[in-house]
Amino acid sequence: MSLGGRPRDGDSDVLVVSACLLGDACRYDGQGKASTPVLELVAERRLQGRPVRPVCPEELGGLGTPRPAAHLQGGDGHGILDGTATVRRVEDGADVTEAFLTGARRAAEVGAPIGRAILKARSPSCGCGSTWIDGEVTRGDGVFAALLRRQGVPIQTDEDLV
């Protein structure tokens, strides 16, 4: 990245954003979670003609909206990617790991090439630094956040912009 925040030739300027942060009704509960700082940043980028790609990994994984809440079990998103943890629905314990993996991969493809991502805090897909693991918010990344982190994409949550 060059000084002043503008990309050098070859660096991606694509900003990927959790769609719920733009007010899209794609969260598990059928609601959006619009974030004023995110909306302002996205509006500024769009006025500058800079690319923004909203994604919802869970919808891209084939999970409907609304959908039962889910949490990571046995580890964070890195454990999911490594095959040592699972994603389970809270209400009945059903395994939805494959849908989360598929959605993370599809979201990364939709956004490619990703220069930066702003993701929904604590989401089992998008949480950065903390997410729902074994029924409580704890240290770790969601599945999509872990995938992006492994790809070297700078990630932050909506709460980091406040």
N, C-alpha and C positions, 0 to 999 in steps of 0.2 A: 504494500500500500504506500502510495506517495504521501508526502507531507500535505496537510490540509484535508486529508480524508478522501481524496479522489483516487480512484484506482489507477495503477500504471497499466500500460499495454499488457494484456494477458491476464490481469487480475479481474475477477468477476465483480460487477457492481450490482448483482441481483440480491435483493433483500427478500428473504422468505419470512412470512409472518403467519402465526397460527390464525386461521380464519375467524375463530371465535373472538379474537381481540379486535376485529373490525366490525363486530356486531353480528356476524353470520350465526344463525341459529343452528349450530352444528355440535354443540356440547352434548354430553351424554344425557342431560336433562332436557334437551330440546331448546335450550336458551343460547344466546350469545353472551359474551362477556366483554363488551366494548371497553377499550382503554383509551382515555383521552390522550395521554402522551403518545400512544402508538398511532392513533388516528391522525394526530398532528404531524408526526414524523412521516407517515405514509402520504398524507396530502402534500407535504413539502416535496417529497421525492417525486411524486407524480407530476407536480408543477414543473419540476426540473427535467422531466422526461426520463427519469431513472426508473429502472424496472423493479416492480414489487409483485411477488407471487404469493397470494394467500393459499394455504393448504390446511386440510384437516386429515391427518394420517389415519384416524379411526374410520372416517367415512371412506377414505381411499382404500382401506383394508376390507371394505364390504360390510362394516357394521352400520346398522341403520341409525337414524336419529328420530326420536330419542332412542336410547339403548340403555341396558342395565350398566350401572357403575362397575368399574373394574379396578383392580390394584395388582401390583407386581407381587409375586410370591417367591421367596427364597433368594432374592437379590434384585438389583436395579436393572436398567435397560442394557447395561454391558453384560450382565448375566443372561439376559434374554438373547442377546446376539451370540453369546458363547454357548447357548443351550444348557445352561446350568440353573436357570430360573424360568418361571412361567408367568403368564398374565391370566388372572382368574376373575370371573364375574363375582361381585360381592354377594349377590342374593343367593346363588346356588353353587358357586365354586366351579362352574363350567370353564374349561380351558379355552381361552380366546387368543392364545399366543400367536398362532399362525396369522390371524387377522391383523394383529398389531405389527408383526414383522412385515407382512405384505404392505400394509399401509405406510410404514416408515420408508420402505424401499420406493414405493410409488411417489410419496411426497418428495423424496430426494430427487427422483427423476423429473417430476413436474417443475421443481425449482432450479434444476441444473442449468448452468453452473452457478452454484450458490456462493455468494461472497460473504454473507452475514445472515443470521437468523434471530428473530425475536419470537420467543415461544411462551406459551401459557404456563405460568408458574404452577408447580406441583402436579401437573397432569401426568398420568401414567405413560402418555406418549411424549409429551413436550416438556415436562418438568426438567429444569436445569439446576443441578446442585441439590435439589430435594424433591421428593415425590412420594406417592403412596406406596409403601412396601409393607407387606404383611399386616395391613389394616391400620397403619399409622404413617404420618408424614415423617420421613427420615432422610438422611443424607443419601444422595444418589441421583442418577439421571433417568428420565423416561426413555422409552425405546427409540423414538425418533431423535431425541436429543443425543443419546449415546451414539447413534449412527453418524450424526453430523459431527460430533466431537471426534470420532475416529477418522473422519474424512478431513479433519483439520479446519472445519468451518467455525468461525467465531460465533458463539451463541450466548444469548442472554434472555432473561425473562422480562415480561411486561413490567414487573415490579422494580427491575433495575433502572427503568426509565423515569421513575417517579422522583 
